[in-house]
Amino acid sequence: MSQPITILVGTMTGTAELVAQEVEQTLQAAGYAPRIEMMDAADASVFADGGVFLIVSSTYGNGDVPDNAQAFFSSLQGERPDLSNVVYGVIALGDITYKATFCQGGLQFDRLLNELGARRAGEPLTHDASSGTLAEDVACEWAASWAEQELAPAVAA
Ligand SMILES: Cc1cc2nc3c(=O)[nH]c(=O)nc-3n(C[C@H](O)[C@H](O)[C@H](O)COP(=O)(O)O)c2cc1C
């Protein structure tokens, strides 16, 4: 059976959702079984069974996660579940004109999941909206090589 991958989307104006839809196809072509879940209704229980997750999040405010991701992020901070059976990747969207807070929405998720014991596969992708490249194109290229790694979580003894 194909390895499932849950793509969790934090977005304000839809770019991260478009990225997730294109990346879903890339991961399918690589032999995985991806599924998109918007962060709006998510809470810490999405990680209850462990598995492979891809965080796709933009950045707002002062380097904050988007509005639709805030309750999810707070629930993880509050409940602090043990995520040692979680493997994840990060696609962080931002704009370099925001300098110090560039892509910090996605990168905040990276720090938190790491703190909670999850294993990150590969380096986070950071996409700059003012670079002249399309986030979905850059993300699909990144996802194709991300998918070539060993993504399955370690099985508990
Ligand atoms: C009001 C506003 C605030 C933003 N703040 C940041 C920021 O602090 N850091 C950053 O890297 N990008 C920031 N961005 C850029 C967005 O994260 C970027 O355009 C992203 O691609 C939007 O994705 P989305 O459509 O999925 O929300 C901001 C954009 C807007 C409109």
The ligand as a Tripos MOL2 file, in Angstrom:
@<TRIPOS>MOLECULE
LIG
   31    33     1     0     0
SMALL
NO_CHARGES

@<TRIPOS>ATOM
      1 C1         -0.3100   41.8010    5.1170 C.3       1 LIG1
      2 C2          0.7690   40.8380    4.7370 C.ar      1 LIG1
      3 C3          1.7470   40.5100    5.6700 C.ar      1 LIG1
      4 C4          2.7870   39.6200    5.3350 C.ar      1 LIG1
      5 N1          3.7740   39.3620    6.2560 N.ar      1 LIG1
      6 C5          4.8260   38.5830    5.8860 C.ar      1 LIG1
      7 C6          5.9140   38.3580    6.7900 C.ar      1 LIG1
      8 O1          5.9390   38.8510    7.9310 O.2       1 LIG1
      9 N2          6.9570   37.5780    6.3590 N.ar      1 LIG1
     10 C7          6.9870   37.0240    5.1110 C.ar      1 LIG1
     11 O2          7.9550   36.3360    4.7770 O.2       1 LIG1
     12 N3          5.9550   37.2120    4.2450 N.ar      1 LIG1
     13 C8          4.8840   37.9730    4.5860 C.ar      1 LIG1
     14 N4          3.8600   38.1710    3.7030 N.ar      1 LIG1
     15 C9          3.9170   37.5140    2.3630 C.3       1 LIG1
     16 C10         3.0460   36.2740    2.2450 C.3       1 LIG1
     17 O3          3.3550   35.2950    3.2320 O.3       1 LIG1
     18 C11         3.2630   35.6560    0.8440 C.3       1 LIG1
     19 O4          2.7920   36.5730   -0.1200 O.3       1 LIG1
     20 C12         2.6000   34.3190    0.6500 C.3       1 LIG1
     21 O5          2.9610   33.7980   -0.6130 O.3       1 LIG1
     22 C13         1.0890   34.3960    0.7280 C.3       1 LIG1
     23 O6          0.5650   33.0760    0.7030 O.3       1 LIG1
     24 P1         -0.9860   32.7640    0.9350 P.3       1 LIG1
     25 O7         -1.7140   33.2960   -0.2800 O.co2     1 LIG1
     26 O8         -1.0440   31.2660    0.9820 O.co2     1 LIG1
     27 O9         -1.4580   33.3760    2.2040 O.co2     1 LIG1
     28 C14         2.8260   39.0440    4.0260 C.ar      1 LIG1
     29 C15         1.8110   39.3620    3.0980 C.ar      1 LIG1
     30 C16         0.8080   40.2690    3.4350 C.ar      1 LIG1
     31 C17        -0.2350   40.6050    2.3930 C.3       1 LIG1
@<TRIPOS>BOND
     1     1     2 1
     2     2     3 ar
     3     2    30 ar
     4     3     4 ar
     5     4     5 ar
     6     4    28 ar
     7     5     6 ar
     8     6     7 ar
     9     6    13 1
    10     7     8 2
    11     7     9 ar
    12     9    10 ar
    13    10    11 2
    14    10    12 ar
    15    12    13 ar
    16    13    14 ar
    17    14    15 1
    18    14    28 ar
    19    15    16 1
    20    16    17 1
    21    16    18 1
    22    18    19 1
    23    18    20 1
    24    20    21 1
    25    20    22 1
    26    22    23 1
    27    23    24 1
    28    24    25 2
    29    24    26 1
    30    24    27 1
    31    28    29 ar
    32    29    30 ar
    33    30    31 1
@<TRIPOS>SUBSTRUCTURE
     1 LIG1         1 GROUP 0 **** ****
